[in-house]
C-alpha cells in the first residue's frame, strides 16, 4: 500500500511565518505600505512624551515661546496620529484580508483536487474545521487584532529607544525590574501554550467531525436505536472540548500577571527618579518623560500580553491550515509530450498489472490487466468485496495504484494534469451528489457550464425528455438539500446526464442501477444505449438486464481478474 500523507493532530508551529511566506509574497507591497503607515502612527504616539518633557522644561525656565512651540507641536502630532491610525488600520486590514482570502481559496482548490484516498483517510469534520474554521479565526484576528499587534510592538520598540536616549541609567533600572519578571511570566505561558491551544483546536475539530457524522448517519442511528450511544460519545467529546478550552483560558490568563510587574516597575521608577532629581543628577523633565513614556511602554506591553492568546490561537490555526495545504498540494503533472492540449480527446484505456490496497496487509486489487478500447462497452461483475468499486476509482485516477499503471491513449494517468484527466474520464458513483438548486443547476455542474439549450438537447438525445417533463417543474424542479426531493434512481439518471454533458472519452458507472426500481433502471439503460459511439463505457453492475445489454463482461474475484467473455458465459476460469 502506498504511504498516505496524514495530518498531524497537533500541527508543527515551528517557522510558521517562513512556511507562510509563499502565500504572503503576492501581497508584500500592500503589506509594506500598511506597515510603514503603522510605524508612522507609533512614532507619533511615542513622540508625545518628549514634547511633554519639552513643555515641562519650558515652564520651569519661564520660556513662553518654547511652551507655545511644544503645545503647537503636540496639536499637530495629535492630528497626524489620527490620520496615520485610521489609514494604517484600513490598509493593514485590507492587506490581511487579501492574505486570508488567498489562503481560503487555496484550501478549497487543494481539497477539490486532493487524492480520494487522502479525503477518505480523514474525518470530514476535521478537514472542514481546517479549511473553514481556521481561516475564519485568522480573518477575525486580522480584523480585530492585527493592527493592535503591529502598533503595540512598534510603540514598545520606539519607546525603549526614546527612554535610552534620555537616560540609559534610569532605563536600565526600570528594565532590571520589569524584564526578568516579565520573561518568567512569558516563559511560563509559552511552555504550555502550544499544547493548550493545539489541544483546544483538535478537540473542537473532533466535536465538529462527530456532529457532521451525526447528521449524515441520523437515519441509521434512529432506526437502529443507536442514537443514545452515539450521543454519549458526542457528550464525551464535547466535555473534552470544554476541558481543553478551560485549560487554554488558564494558560492565557497567566499573562495577566504582567500587570503586577508593571506596577512594581513604576514604583521603582518614581523612587529612583525622585532620588536622582533631588541629587541633581537628572532634570525633572527627564523623569516626567520617563513617567509618561513608561505609561506608553506598559500600555503597549499590556496590549501585547492581552494579544498573546489571540496571536497564539491564530498561529495554531495558521499552522494547521498550512499542514493541510502542504498535505494536499497538487502535484505538477504534464502529459507525455509536456503539452496537455496534445493529448487526444479519445483513446484506449488500459490498466497493466494494477495493485491496490487500503491497508498494509491484503490487496483490494492484485495484478489486474484490462484493455478498454475506444468506443467499447464493458461490464464488470463480481461478488461484493471483489474489488469492482476500487477498480472504478483506479480507472478514473481517483486512486493511484500501488503498483502497475493505468494509461489513457498511452499516457499514464499520473502524467495527465487533473483538469485534462477529468475531461477524458468521468465516474458516476452509486450515490450521486446533488447541490441545492434546480435540476438545471445540477446538470450545469460540469466543465464549460452548459447552457439551457445544450442541456435540453442532451436530455432529448438520451431519450429522457418525457421523464424530465414528468418532474413537477421540469428542469426547474428544486432538488432540495442533498437532492432529497428526488429518488435515488432519479439522482442516478441526472448523474448520467451530467456525465454525458461533460462529453468524456470514458464513462465509468459504479452500480448505477443497483438500488433503483425496474422502470427507472430501464430509463437509465436506454439512456446509456444512446451514448456516442466513440465513448468508452465501463459498467459495474449486478443487475442482469444491465449486463445483458453489454457485448463484453469481465469478472473479478478477490481483487483478481478471473475471466472475460460475453454476458451469460461462464467467467470463472
N, C-alpha and C positions, 0 to 999 in steps of 0.2 A: 504494500500500500504506500502510495506517495505521501510524504510527510506534509501535513497541513499547517498553515500559519494559524496560530491561535492567539487570541487577545489575552493579555495578562489581566488578571482581576485587579491588581494594583499596578497601574501604569508607571513606567520609569519616568521620574520627574527630573532627571539629570539633563542639563543642557537643553532645557525646553525651548528657550529663545533661539538657540542655534539651530535646532531642528525645525523651528517655525520660520526661520529666515527665508526659505524659498517662497513661502506664502506672503511674507511681508514685503519682499523685494519689489513687486509691481507698484506698491503704494509708498515707496520710500520718499518720493518728492513731496507728496502731500503731508506725510508724517513729519518730515523735516521742517516744513513750513509751520505746522502746528506746534511743534516743539520749540521752534525759535520764538514764536509769539508767547508761548507759555513761559519761557525763560525770561523774556522781557517783563512779563507780568510779575514774576517772582522777584526780579531785580528791583522793580519799582516798589514792591512791598518792603523789601529789606532796606531800601534807601530811606525809609521813613525815620528809622532810629537815628541815623547820623544827622538828619535835618533837625530832629528834635534836640539832639545834643548841640547843634549849632545855635538853635534858638535859646537854649539854656545859657550857653556861653555869652550870647549877645545880651541877655537880660542881666547877667552877672556883671558884664563890663559896661552896661548902660548904653550899648550900641543900638540905637533905634533903626539905623539903616540895615544893620546885619539881621535884626529881628524881622524887619519887613521883608528882607530877601528870603529868609528862612520860611516865613509864612507863605510868601508867594510861591516858592518852590514846592512847598507841601501841597498847595492847592492844585498846581499844575500836575504834580505827581499823582494826586488822588484822581484827577480826571483821566490821566493817561492809564492808570491802573484799571479803571472801569472799562476803558476801551480794550486794553490788552486782555483783560479777564474774559470779557464777552466774546471777542474774536477768537481767542485761544481755545475757549471751551467749544465753540461751534466747529472750529477747524479740526480739533482733536477728536471730537465725537464723530464727525463726518469721516475722517480717516479711519478711525477704529471700526465704524460700521461697515466701511468698504472691505476691510480685512475680514470681519466676521461674515459678511455676505460671501466673500470668496471661499472661505472655509466651508460654509454651509453648502454652496454649490458643488465644491469638490467632494464633500461627503456623499451627497446624493449621487453624483456621477460615479464615484468609486463603488458604492453599494449596488448601483444599477448594473455594473459590469463585473461585479465580483464573482469568482467561481461559485457555482452552485454548492459544491461541497463545503466551501467556507461558510456560506449562509446557513446550511443545514447543521453545521457543527455548533453554531452559537444560537442562543435563545433570541427570538426576535425582539423581546423587550430590552435586552442588553444592547443590541445593535441600534434600536430606536432611541434609547437613552443617550448613546454616544453621538448619534447623528443629529439629534434634535435637542435633547436636554442639555448637553454640554455646550452646544452652540448658543442656546437660549441664555445660559448662565454667563457665557462670555459676552453676549450682547448686552445683558443687564450690567455687567461690570464696566463695559465701555461707556454706556450711557450715564451711569450713576457714579462711578468711582475713578475712572482712568484719569480724568482731568485733575482731581484732587491728589491722586498719587504722584503725578508728574510735578504739580505745583508744590506739594509739600516737600518732595525730595529736593527740588531746585532751591526752594526757600531755605531749607536746612543747610545746604552747602554754602549758599551765598552768605547766610548769617554767620557761619563759622569763619568765613574769610573776613568779614567786616569786624567781628569781635577780635580776631587775631591782629588785625591792623591797629586797633585802638589800644589793646593791652594783652600781649601774649601771656603775661603772668596771671592776670585775672581769668583769662580763658582757660589756662592750664588748671587752675584751682577748680574752676567750675566743671571742667571735663573730668578731673580726677574723682569728683564725687559722682557725677552723672553717668559717665561711660561704663565703668566696671559693673555697677549695679544693673544698668540697663542691658548690658551684654549678657549678664547672668539670666535675667528675665527672658530676653530674646532667645538665648540658647535653650532655656527650659521649654519655650514654646516650640522652637524648631525641632527639638528632639522627637516630639510626638506628633507634630503637625502632619507630616506626610501620611503616616498610618491612620491618623484620626480622620483626616479629610478624605483620603483614599478609601478607607473603610466605609465612610458615610456614603460616598458616591456608589461604591459597589453594592451596599445594602439597598439603596434606593433603586438601583438598576434591577436587582433581584425582585423587588416588590413590583416594579413596572412589568417585568417579564412574566411573573406569575399572574398578575392581573390581566395581561394581554391573553395569556393562555386560558384563563378562566372564561373570557368572553368567547374565545374560539371553540372551546370544548363544553360550553354551557349545556347543550342538549344532551350530550353523552353523560355529563355529570348528573344532570337531573334524572334522566331515565334509569341510570344505574344506581341512583341513590348514593353517589359518591361525593356529593356536594359538601356534606358535613366534614368528611375527612380532608377534602381539598381546602375548605375554609380554615380548618385548623392549621394547615400548612401555611396558608396566607397570613393567619394571625401570628404564627411564629416568626415569619419573615418580617412582618410589619413591626413586631415587638423588637426584633433585632435592629431594624432600621431606626427605631426610636432610640434605642440604646446607643447606637453609633452616632446619631445626631447629638445626643446629650454629651457624649464624650468629646465630640468635635467642639461643642459650645464651651465645655470646661477648659479645653486646651486654648481656645480663643480668648477666654476671659483672663488667662494668665497675663496677657499683655496689659491689662488694666493696672497692674502693679507699677507700671512705669509712671503713673500719675503721682504715686507716693515718692518716687525717686525725684521727680521734677520739683515737688515741694521742698524736699530736703536740699536740693541743689540751689534753689532760690534763697533759702535761709542762709546757707553758707556764703552765697554771693553778697548778700546785704551785710553780713557781719564782716567779711574780709574787705569788701569795698569801702564800707564805712570806716574801718580802721585805717586803710591806705589813704583815704581822703583826710582824715584827722592828722595823719602823719605827714601830710603834704607830699605824698609820693604819687598821687593821682589827682587830676582835676575832677571836680564834681560832675562836669558834663560827661566825662568818660563813664562814671558809674551810672549816670542816667541812661546813657546809650546802652550799657550792659543790661540794665533793668528792663528797658523797653524791648531791646533785641532779644533778650532771653525769653521774654514772653512769646515773641515770634518763634524763637527756637523751640521752645517747649510745645507751643501750639502745633508747630509743624511735626514734631516728633509724636505728639498725641494723635494727630491726624493719621500719621503713618502707622502708628500702633493699632489704631482702630481699623485701618485698611488692611492690616496684615492678614486677618482672617478672610476677607473678601478676596485679596490677592492670592492667598493660598488655594481658596476654592476655585478661582479662575485658572490658576496654574495646574491644579489637579485635573480640571475639566479639559484644559488645553492638551495636557499630556495624554489623557485618554482618547481625545479626538485625534491627536497625531498618531497614536498607536493604530487606530482604526484606518487612517489614511495610508499609513505605511503598509499595513497588512493587506489592504485592498487596492494598492497602487496597480493600475492596469499595466500589463506588460506591453512593450512596444513590439508589435509584430508587423511583418511585411510579407507579401506574397513571395513566391519563389523568384519572381522576376524583380522583386523590390518595388514594383508598381502595382498596388492593389487593383487599380482600374483595369489592368490587363488580364485579370482572372476571368475566364469565360463565364457567361451568365448561366450556362447549362453544362452539365458534365456528369461523369460517373461518380458514384460514392462507393468507397471501398474501405473496409477495415481489415487489417492484417495482424494476426496473432495478438489480438487485443486481450489485455489482462486488466482487471479492475477489482479492488477490494475496499470495503468500508472499514475493515479492521485489520490489524496486523496479521491475524490468523484467518485463513479462509479467503476464498475469492468469489465474488459475485459473477465475474466473467473470467473464463480461462481459455486462452488460445483460440479465440473466436476469429475466424476469417470468413468474410462475406463480401460478395460483389452486388452492387445495386446499379445496373446500367441506366443511363439516362433514359427517362420515359418508362422505366419498368414499373410493375405493380407487384409488390411482395407482401405476404402476410407472415407475421412472426407469432408462433404459438408455443405453448408450454404451460406446465403447471405453475401455480402460484409459488413465487420464490425461485423460479428457474432463471431469472436474470433479464426478463424481457424489458421491464421499465428501465433498468440500468442500461441496457443496450441502447434504448431510445435516446437517453440523455448523453451517452457517449457518442452516438452518431451525430447528434446536434452540436457537439462541442461544449455542452453544459458540464460534463465531467471530462476531465483529461485522463486518458488511460494511464495506468501504472506501467504498462508495458505494451509494445506494439504501436501501431499508428492507425489513424483514420484519415483518409485522403479524399478531397473533392477535386475532381479534374486533375488528379495527380499531385495536388498540393496538400501537405499536411495541414490539418485544421489549426494546429498551433502556430502556423506561419501566416494564417489569414487574419487580418485585422477584424476586430469584433464586429464592426459595422458591416463589413463586407460579408462576413460569415452569416450574420442574421438575415442578409438579403437572399442568400443561397439556400439555407437550410432552416426550416421552421418546424417547431414542435407544437402539436395540440395536445395538452395533457388531459388526463382523465377528469380533472377538476379544473374547468376553465374559469379564470378570474375575471370579474367584471368591476367596473368603477361606477360610482353614482352618476346618473345621467340617463340619456335615452339610448335606444338600440343603435341609432345612427352614431351617437357619440362613441360608443364602444367599438363599433365597426371601423371608425376612423382612427383607432389607436394603432396604426401601422405606419411604417416609414412612408413619407410623402403625404400623409393625411389626405386620403382620397375624398373628393367632393361628393355631394349627394348624387349627382348623375352617375358617377362611376360605381357607387355603392349599389344603386338601383339596377344598373346594367349587370353587375356581378351576381346579384341576387337572382335576376332573371336567367342568366346563363347556367346557374346551378339548379334551376327548376324550383326555386323556393319563393317565387313571387306570391303564390296563393297563401303559403304559410305565413309570410310576413303580413299579408293583408288581413289574416285572421287574428293577429295581435290587436289589443284594444285600440292602439293609435298607430299601428303600422311601425314604421321606422322611428316614429316619435314616441313610442311606448317607453315609459320610465321603467328601468330595470330594478330600481330600489337599491338599498345598501347591499353590497357584495352580490348584486344580481338576484336578491331574494324573491323578487316578484316573478321570476322565470323558473321553470322546472330545470332539473339537471340536464335533461335532454335538449331543451331549448338553448341552454347555455352552450352545450356541445356544438349544436348547429351554428350558433353565432361564432364559436371558436373556429370552426372550419371556414366559414365565410371570411372571417378576419384574416385567416391564414392565406386564403386564396387571393384576397386583396393585396397581400404582400408579394404575390407573384413569385413564389420561391422556386428554385430548381428542384428541391427535395422537400416533400411534406411528410412528416412523421406523425402518426396518430397513435396515442397510447391509450388503449382500451376506450376508444371514443364511444362505443355502443354498449359498454358493459352493463350499465345500470339504468338504461332507458327503455321505455316501452317499445313494443314492436313497430307501432306506427311512426314514432319519431325516429327510431332506428332506420326504418325504411326510407324516410326522407333524407336522412344523413347519408345512407349508402347510395341513394340516387344522386345526391349532390357530388359524391366522390366520383361517380361514373362520368360526371360532366367536366372533370378537371382537364386541363390542357394535356394534349397527348405527350408533350415533352417534359411534363412534370413527373419526377420520380416519386412514387408513393410507397411508403412503408407503413403497414398497418399492424399494430399489435392488438390482437383480439381473441376473445373466447367464443364469440357468437358465430355459430356455424354458417348462418346466412351471409354474414360479412366476409368470412374466409372464402366461401364458395364463389364470390364474385372476383376473386384474385387468381391470376393464372399461375402463381408460384407461391409456395409456402415453405418456410424453414422452421425447424423445431429446436428449442433449447431445453436442456435438462441439466439442472445443477450448474448452470453457468457455462455449459459446453454446447457446441453445435452438434446435434446428433442426427440430423437428416435434412434433406431438401427435396422438394418434388412438387406435384400438383395437389390441389385440395382433394381429400379423400384417400390419398395414397398413404401407405404405412411409412412414417418418417422416423421410426425408432431405430434405425440402423443403416 
